[in-house]
Amino acid sequence: MTPKRRLRSLLDRAHDGLTGDAERALSELRDGLAAVRAALSRSTWKTAVHEIARPHPLSDAVLASPLARRSRSKPRGDGVDAILLDMIYAVPGSTNRDDDGAAISAFERALPSIASYREACAGIRQQLTRLAAARPGARVLALGCGHLREVDTTLLARFGPTARIVAVDADPAAIAAVRRRLVDRRVRAVCADPAMLADASRRAGAAFDLVYRIAPEDTVRGASWSGLFAAAPALLRPDGTLTVAVLAEQRPDAGYLEALLDWWPPEHDRERLTAIATGAAGDRCSVTVEQHGVLLLVTAVRRASAGETQIGRYEDGGAVR
């Protein structure tokens, strides 16, 4: 059976199976799509998705899931936006509890690529918690912040009064939501292109203890990666950290996400990312790339230059030099 004929067969079988054991039907579909995707060239796979998968009745059936509906309703090529992230995080009110597609939605939320966003959010929150304990007056820059769900009033209470969290997103609605939820003078929500604001901060000499970005999607590729990590020495205070969370290549659920959710996140090779980030940041930063399942965490830590005053401890009144 040719890969395209197998694709049709997989979709037919999964569609029939939704009325029974939906989780089993979708699991078999996920694995089958991964095999078909691997057997085809990238361009042939994309053609098969649009000519075979998209017109298939299953494509409409999965729209009972709010995740699929939101992902498919966004302009093609868009990454994970604030509303979709809320669905992934299961923020109360982000989906209808009585949704007919509960089984499909539960399956999709458990997919490794989807779950990795929750893992990334939890990891950033842990970093922020440790930072608050070590440097109560720290400065933080959240790029592409969405609704900034990793920060809440409980976390803010751990920081001192001089701390500052600058949250940046190009979506005005997301920024408005952050301003409504976090009414605190230590939080500054800015509607701007994250890459442009990071560059402006670097040129203005603004330095941070932590700069991070979850789900950069299409905005972090090739030259963009180089630019982001090349800016790290100027963006970070001594011992400051830049963390970016992205998805690894060869993910087992990539075929499902592309064929049914129209979500095509870029795939990243660990060794290539390490080479790009290390080369861009230079010897003023130490770079590590850790893989946790399908999640890659790229981290650059700024080294203190010779003779440079290190800002390592903070009290509520500010830096202790």
C-alpha angles and dihedrals in degrees: 000000000000118000092250093051089047089052091056091047092050092051092048093050094046092048091053091046096055091082090058127028098357095180092055092045092050093044091054089046092051092052093044093049090051090055094047091047091051092051095054134064116252094255093045091049092052090050091049091050093053097039100039113015100040097052092044118108090239089065089064094039094060089056085083083081113083089216092058093043093052094044093049094045094059120090110275112268095026115132128225107309130201095268093050090046090055089054091049091049090047092234109186110263095018092108138023110261091211093053113147090222096062094127093049092045092050090051093049094047088055094053110117095240092050093044090050090071090059089048091050092049091050091048093052090049089054090051090051092049092052091045092052090054094048099036114019091180095050126147117226131188117199110193118201088005100176106189091338092237092168088070125065137154092272091057093043090055088065092061125078124247093262095056118113130200113191109198116194131189135152091223111092092200092055092050091048089053092052091050092051095047100041109043097175130124090226091065118073114185114198128189104216143110103285095220093049093047092049089052092047090050090051092051091046091053095245109155129194138199092219131019117179144167128192119200101000089173115174094357093073111063135120108319091020090059090050092049094048095051094037086061093052098091091054096039096050133070117225108295088012119144135223113198127183124180118206139158123264125229126258094041114174093225098047093101093052094048093048098042100042108019097036087228114143107176114182116259119230131206113219097219093047092050091050091052094047096046094043093048093047098045093047125196094318091077135045111222129204132176116200124188121212108179105300093344123098118198112198113195132183119188118197117233120216112248121233109282092009118136108243117223101206108135129049136188126193091267094059139268122356106212 
